[in-house]
């Protein structure tokens, strides 16, 4: 991906720009790190930018953390952004066949669903103006939630970009390529 050299202030805060910067940084890291196993015994403590990343560490990584763990994490996050988050658990073929059989036989799960008429009768007493006010508040709440999550995602992507760049530079130092490609 090609990163634009001139970004307007509005583009700089764009989520697409943040994702593009992160993907470019991870691709550069991936192209630079020819032997990932070199990162296995390199601690995070020596690099202030990477050691501050301990809060982003996933639960399945070692407690002390090393550069290799972050290399794997950054590549995994890149895959999730490019291809989507994998489903937690796939249904087995037997489970799918059993569900299909239950649907055909009418033996599915029974759940209680409120009918629209009973809901309408209970809400009939409220006026339509209060209904529109509630919808406006709900729309405002959704807008605030979206803004909150977009801001958080932008911040996380920015931190991950710094980490990918830091890991790339650290790898160069470890293998003796200190000034290459800068």
Buried (B, 14 or more C-beta within 10 A) or exposed (E): EEEEEEEEEEEEEEEEBBBBBBBBBBBBBBEBBEEBEBBEEBEBEEBEBBEBBBEBBEEEBEEEBBBBBBBBBBBEBBEEBEEEEEEEEEEEEEEEEEEEEEEEEEEEEEEEEEEEEEEEEEEEEEEEEEEEEEEEEEEEEEEEEEEEEEEEEBEBBEBBBBBBBBBBBBBBEBBEBEEEEE
